[in-house]
Amino acid sequence: MTALLEAAAEEDAAYLTTGVQIAAGIKGDTEAAWLSAMSLPAIRPYAVAELNRRAGRDAQHDPLPGLEPAERDAVVMASQAIVAGYATGGPDGVAAALRQAAAPGSETALFEQMWRSCHLIAAQARMTAGKLHPDKKVAKAARAASFKAASVRNPPGAADRPGRLAGKAGGERLLALKASVPGENRPVNLVADFYELLADLGAAAWDADDPMTSSRAAGERLLRSRPLPSTGWPGGWRFP
């Protein structure tokens, strides 16, 4: 079982959550393997939850000494489940994972915790839920949390410090976007993603008269061109 958990720690959200579920279902004396897995950052939240469960304790409210969850463990596990839900079940998988992580009506609170955690997997989960959750209200709440996170990362003047704030936010956005793409041969809508990336980079504060940012502003104007449906393939877009 140790090999299973170690392998799961190196994989993406879908393999990670599946590996943990398989390990949790293995009968017999596996406590030593779970304790050993505490040294793996990706597995530790699950190990804490499983070891407390086996002892009949609630990890969040009555954990065993030494098995207290980290502050953002619940958010990380919920985020992993949402991303994995998309990989295995599409929009319905996203909705099912979110139902398990948050009671109906409390999704906004979970998204709030996600953006405050500043964790990459939480950013991926927000993006996934914002684009694919079948409930429009829930999807809107996820997108609102992402915009909130972007605004906090890019306060006034952030565009003047691209390497420290805007650049970091843009890098996180690109990594989250890469993780959300289902496959190299699947069409995706990049237009909305470019606008979100521009927001992360603080494009609204760029000065078109400043030679340092004029080329950026020109790029922003190009992206504002209204895309039209493409006849090349279903769901595609082209610029006029």
DRENDO-1510 file (C-alpha; in Angstrom, 1 decimal, always signed):
<recs>
REC; n; res; u; v; w
REC; 1; MET; +0.0; +0.0; +0.0 .
REC; 2; THR; +2.9; +2.3; +0.7 .
REC; 3; ALA; +3.9; +2.0; -3.0 .
REC; 4; LEU; +0.3; +2.9; -4.0 .
REC; 5; LEU; +0.3; +6.0; -1.9 .
REC; 6; GLU; +3.7; +7.1; -3.1 .
REC; 7; ALA; +2.7; +6.7; -6.7 .
REC; 8; ALA; -0.6; +8.6; -6.2 .
REC; 9; ALA; +1.4; +11.5; -4.7 .
REC; 10; GLU; +3.2; +12.0; -8.0 .
REC; 11; GLU; +0.1; +12.0; -10.2 .
REC; 12; ASP; -2.6; +14.5; -11.1 .
REC; 13; ALA; -5.8; +15.0; -9.1 .
REC; 14; ALA; -7.8; +12.2; -10.7 .
REC; 15; TYR; -5.1; +9.6; -10.0 .
REC; 16; LEU; -4.4; +11.0; -6.6 .
REC; 17; THR; -8.0; +10.8; -5.4 .
REC; 18; THR; -8.5; +7.4; -6.9 .
REC; 19; GLY; -5.3; +6.0; -5.4 .
REC; 20; VAL; -6.3; +7.3; -1.9 .
REC; 21; GLN; -9.8; +5.8; -2.3 .
REC; 22; ILE; -8.3; +2.4; -3.2 .
REC; 23; ALA; -5.9; +2.6; -0.3 .
REC; 24; ALA; -8.6; +3.5; +2.2 .
REC; 25; GLY; -10.6; +0.4; +1.1 .
REC; 26; ILE; -7.7; -2.0; +1.7 .
REC; 27; LYS; -8.5; -4.3; +4.6 .
REC; 28; GLY; -6.0; -5.3; +7.3 .
REC; 29; ASP; -3.4; -3.5; +9.4 .
REC; 30; THR; -2.4; -0.6; +7.1 .
REC; 31; GLU; -1.9; +2.1; +9.8 .
REC; 32; ALA; +1.8; +2.0; +9.4 .
REC; 33; ALA; +1.5; +2.7; +5.7 .
REC; 34; TRP; -0.8; +5.7; +6.4 .
REC; 35; LEU; +1.6; +7.0; +9.1 .
REC; 36; SER; +4.5; +6.7; +6.6 .
REC; 37; ALA; +2.5; +8.6; +4.0 .
REC; 38; MET; +2.3; +11.6; +6.4 .
REC; 39; SER; +5.7; +12.6; +5.0 .
REC; 40; LEU; +4.2; +13.1; +1.5 .
REC; 41; PRO; +2.7; +16.6; +1.3 .
REC; 42; ALA; +0.1; +15.6; -1.3 .
REC; 43; ILE; -1.1; +12.6; +0.8 .
REC; 44; ARG; -0.9; +14.1; +4.3 .
REC; 45; PRO; -4.4; +15.6; +4.3 .
REC; 46; TYR; -5.9; +12.3; +3.3 .
REC; 47; ALA; -3.7; +10.3; +5.8 .
REC; 48; VAL; -4.8; +12.6; +8.7 .
REC; 49; ALA; -8.5; +12.2; +7.7 .
REC; 50; GLU; -8.2; +8.4; +7.4 .
REC; 51; LEU; -6.2; +7.8; +10.6 .
REC; 52; ASN; -8.7; +9.9; +12.5 .
REC; 53; ARG; -11.6; +8.1; +10.9 .
REC; 54; ARG; -10.2; +4.7; +11.9 .
REC; 55; ALA; -9.9; +5.8; +15.5 .
REC; 56; GLY; -13.5; +7.0; +15.4 .
REC; 57; ARG; -12.5; +10.7; +15.6 .
REC; 58; ASP; -13.6; +13.7; +13.6 .
REC; 59; ALA; -10.5; +15.2; +12.0 .
REC; 60; GLN; -12.0; +18.7; +11.9 .
REC; 61; HIS; -13.5; +18.9; +15.4 .
REC; 62; ASP; -12.0; +16.1; +17.6 .
REC; 63; PRO; -8.7; +15.0; +16.0 .
REC; 64; LEU; -6.2; +12.7; +17.7 .
REC; 65; PRO; -3.1; +14.4; +19.2 .
REC; 66; GLY; -0.5; +14.8; +16.4 .
REC; 67; LEU; -3.1; +14.2; +13.7 .
REC; 68; GLU; -4.6; +17.7; +13.6 .
REC; 69; PRO; -5.4; +18.8; +10.0 .
REC; 70; ALA; -3.6; +21.9; +8.6 .
REC; 71; GLU; -5.7; +25.0; +8.2 .
REC; 72; ARG; -6.2; +24.5; +4.4 .
REC; 73; ASP; -6.4; +20.7; +4.3 .
REC; 74; ALA; -10.2; +20.6; +3.8 .
REC; 75; VAL; -10.0; +23.1; +1.0 .
REC; 76; VAL; -7.2; +21.2; -0.8 .
REC; 77; MET; -9.1; +17.9; -0.6 .
REC; 78; ALA; -12.3; +19.5; -1.9 .
REC; 79; SER; -10.4; +21.2; -4.7 .
REC; 80; GLN; -8.7; +17.9; -5.7 .
REC; 81; ALA; -12.1; +16.2; -5.7 .
REC; 82; ILE; -13.6; +18.9; -8.0 .
REC; 83; VAL; -10.7; +18.7; -10.5 .
REC; 84; ALA; -10.8; +14.9; -10.4 .
REC; 85; GLY; -14.6; +15.0; -10.8 .
REC; 86; TYR; -14.2; +16.9; -14.1 .
REC; 87; ALA; -11.5; +14.5; -15.3 .
REC; 88; THR; -13.7; +11.4; -14.6 .
REC; 89; GLY; -17.2; +12.7; -15.1 .
REC; 90; GLY; -17.3; +16.1; -16.8 .
REC; 91; PRO; -19.7; +18.7; -15.6 .
REC; 92; ASP; -21.8; +16.1; -13.7 .
REC; 93; GLY; -18.6; +15.0; -11.9 .
REC; 94; VAL; -17.8; +18.5; -10.9 .
REC; 95; ALA; -21.3; +19.0; -9.5 .
REC; 96; ALA; -21.1; +15.6; -7.6 .
REC; 97; ALA; -17.7; +16.5; -6.1 .
REC; 98; LEU; -19.0; +19.9; -5.0 .
REC; 99; ARG; -22.1; +18.4; -3.4 .
REC; 100; GLN; -19.8; +16.2; -1.3 .
REC; 101; ALA; -17.6; +19.1; -0.3 .
REC; 102; ALA; -20.2; +21.7; +0.5 .
REC; 103; ALA; -23.9; +21.6; +1.6 .
REC; 104; PRO; -26.3; +23.2; -0.9 .
REC; 105; GLY; -26.2; +26.9; -0.4 .
REC; 106; SER; -22.7; +27.0; +1.1 .
REC; 107; GLU; -20.8; +26.8; -2.1 .
REC; 108; THR; -19.9; +30.5; -2.0 .
REC; 109; ALA; -18.3; +30.0; +1.4 .
REC; 110; LEU; -16.2; +27.2; +0.1 .
REC; 111; PHE; -15.1; +29.2; -2.9 .
REC; 112; GLU; -14.2; +32.0; -0.5 .
REC; 113; GLN; -11.9; +29.7; +1.4 .
REC; 114; MET; -10.4; +28.5; -1.9 .
REC; 115; TRP; -9.3; +31.8; -3.0 .
REC; 116; ARG; -8.0; +32.8; +0.4 .
REC; 117; SER; -5.9; +29.6; +0.5 .
REC; 118; CYS; -3.7; +30.8; -2.4 .
REC; 119; HIS; -3.2; +27.1; -3.3 .
REC; 120; LEU; -2.8; +26.2; -7.0 .
REC; 121; ILE; -5.2; +23.3; -6.9 .
REC; 122; ALA; -7.8; +25.6; -5.4 .
REC; 123; ALA; -7.3; +28.0; -8.4 .
REC; 124; GLN; -7.8; +25.0; -10.8 .
REC; 125; ALA; -11.0; +24.0; -8.9 .
REC; 126; ARG; -12.4; +27.5; -9.0 .
REC; 127; MET; -11.7; +27.7; -12.7 .
REC; 128; THR; -13.2; +24.3; -13.4 .
REC; 129; ALA; -16.4; +25.0; -11.4 .
REC; 130; GLY; -16.7; +28.5; -12.9 .
REC; 131; LYS; -16.7; +27.1; -16.4 .
REC; 132; LEU; -18.4; +23.7; -16.1 .
REC; 133; HIS; -20.7; +23.5; -13.1 .
REC; 134; PRO; -24.2; +23.0; -14.5 .
REC; 135; ASP; -25.8; +25.3; -11.9 .
REC; 136; LYS; -25.4; +28.8; -13.3 .
REC; 137; LYS; -25.5; +30.4; -9.8 .
REC; 138; VAL; -22.8; +28.1; -8.5 .
REC; 139; ALA; -20.6; +28.7; -11.6 .
REC; 140; LYS; -21.1; +32.4; -11.2 .
REC; 141; ALA; -20.0; +32.2; -7.5 .
REC; 142; ALA; -16.9; +30.3; -8.5 .
REC; 143; ARG; -16.0; +33.0; -11.1 .
REC; 144; ALA; -16.6; +35.7; -8.6 .
REC; 145; ALA; -14.2; +34.1; -6.2 .
REC; 146; SER; -11.6; +33.9; -9.0 .
REC; 147; PHE; -12.0; +37.6; -9.8 .
REC; 148; LYS; -11.7; +38.4; -6.1 .
REC; 149; ALA; -8.5; +36.5; -5.9 .
REC; 150; ALA; -7.1; +38.3; -8.9 .
REC; 151; SER; -8.0; +41.7; -7.5 .
REC; 152; VAL; -6.3; +40.9; -4.2 .
REC; 153; ARG; -3.2; +39.7; -6.0 .
REC; 154; ASN; -3.2; +42.9; -8.2 .
REC; 155; PRO; -4.0; +45.9; -6.1 .
REC; 156; PRO; -3.4; +49.4; -7.6 .
REC; 157; GLY; +0.2; +49.6; -8.8 .
REC; 158; ALA; +0.6; +45.9; -9.3 .
REC; 159; ALA; +1.2; +46.4; -13.0 .
REC; 160; ASP; +4.3; +48.3; -12.1 .
REC; 161; ARG; +5.7; +45.1; -10.3 .
REC; 162; PRO; +5.0; +42.4; -12.9 .
REC; 163; GLY; +7.7; +40.1; -11.6 .
REC; 164; ARG; +6.3; +40.2; -8.0 .
REC; 165; LEU; +2.6; +40.4; -8.3 .
REC; 166; ALA; +1.1; +40.5; -11.8 .
REC; 167; GLY; +3.7; +38.0; -13.1 .
REC; 168; LYS; +3.0; +35.6; -10.3 .
REC; 169; ALA; -0.7; +35.8; -10.8 .
REC; 170; GLY; -0.4; +35.3; -14.5 .
REC; 171; GLY; +1.8; +32.3; -14.0 .
REC; 172; GLU; -0.7; +30.7; -11.6 .
REC; 173; ARG; -3.5; +31.4; -14.2 .
REC; 174; LEU; -1.5; +29.7; -17.0 .
REC; 175; LEU; -0.8; +26.6; -14.8 .
REC; 176; ALA; -4.4; +26.4; -13.8 .
REC; 177; LEU; -5.5; +26.7; -17.4 .
REC; 178; LYS; -3.1; +24.0; -18.5 .
REC; 179; ALA; -4.5; +21.7; -15.9 .
REC; 180; SER; -8.1; +22.3; -16.9 .
REC; 181; VAL; -7.6; +21.3; -20.5 .
REC; 182; PRO; -9.0; +17.8; -21.0 .
REC; 183; GLY; -6.7; +16.8; -23.8 .
REC; 184; GLU; -4.6; +17.9; -26.7 .
REC; 185; ASN; -7.3; +17.0; -29.3 .
REC; 186; ARG; -10.2; +18.7; -27.5 .
REC; 187; PRO; -11.5; +22.2; -28.4 .
REC; 188; VAL; -11.4; +24.8; -25.7 .
REC; 189; ASN; -12.6; +28.4; -25.5 .
REC; 190; LEU; -9.5; +30.5; -25.0 .
REC; 191; VAL; -11.2; +33.9; -25.4 .
REC; 192; ALA; -12.6; +34.1; -21.8 .
REC; 193; ASP; -9.3; +32.7; -20.5 .
REC; 194; PHE; -7.3; +35.5; -22.2 .
REC; 195; TYR; -9.5; +38.1; -20.6 .
REC; 196; GLU; -9.0; +36.5; -17.2 .
REC; 197; LEU; -5.3; +36.4; -17.8 .
REC; 198; LEU; -5.3; +40.1; -18.7 .
REC; 199; ALA; -7.1; +40.9; -15.4 .
REC; 200; ASP; -4.4; +38.9; -13.5 .
REC; 201; LEU; -1.7; +40.9; -15.2 .
REC; 202; GLY; -3.4; +44.2; -14.3 .
REC; 203; ALA; -4.1; +45.2; -17.9 .
REC; 204; ALA; -6.7; +47.7; -16.8 .
REC; 205; ALA; -3.9; +49.9; -15.3 .
REC; 206; TRP; -1.7; +49.9; -18.4 .
REC; 207; ASP; -1.1; +53.3; -19.8 .
REC; 208; ALA; -1.3; +53.4; -23.7 .
REC; 209; ASP; +0.9; +56.5; -23.7 .
REC; 210; ASP; +3.7; +54.9; -21.7 .
REC; 211; PRO; +6.2; +53.3; -24.1 .
REC; 212; MET; +6.8; +50.5; -21.6 .
REC; 213; THR; +3.1; +49.4; -21.7 .
REC; 214; SER; +1.9; +50.6; -25.1 .
REC; 215; SER; +2.6; +47.3; -26.8 .
REC; 216; ARG; +0.7; +45.6; -24.0 .
REC; 217; ALA; -2.2; +47.9; -24.5 .
REC; 218; ALA; -2.2; +47.2; -28.3 .
REC; 219; GLY; -2.4; +43.5; -27.5 .
REC; 220; GLU; -5.3; +44.1; -25.2 .
REC; 221; ARG; -7.1; +46.0; -28.0 .
REC; 222; LEU; -6.5; +43.1; -30.3 .
REC; 223; LEU; -8.1; +40.7; -27.8 .
REC; 224; ARG; -11.1; +43.0; -27.5 .
REC; 225; SER; -11.9; +42.3; -31.2 .
REC; 226; ARG; -15.2; +40.4; -31.1 .
REC; 227; PRO; -14.7; +36.7; -32.0 .
REC; 228; LEU; -17.1; +35.1; -34.5 .
REC; 229; PRO; -18.1; +31.4; -34.7 .
REC; 230; SER; -15.7; +29.4; -36.9 .
REC; 231; THR; -17.0; +27.0; -39.5 .
REC; 232; GLY; -13.8; +25.0; -39.2 .
REC; 233; TRP; -14.9; +22.9; -36.2 .
REC; 234; PRO; -17.8; +22.9; -33.7 .
REC; 235; GLY; -17.3; +25.3; -30.9 .
REC; 236; GLY; -14.4; +27.1; -32.6 .
REC; 237; TRP; -13.9; +30.8; -32.8 .
REC; 238; ARG; -12.2; +33.2; -35.2 .
REC; 239; PHE; -11.4; +36.9; -35.2 .
REC; 240; PRO; -12.8; +39.1; -37.9 .
</recs>
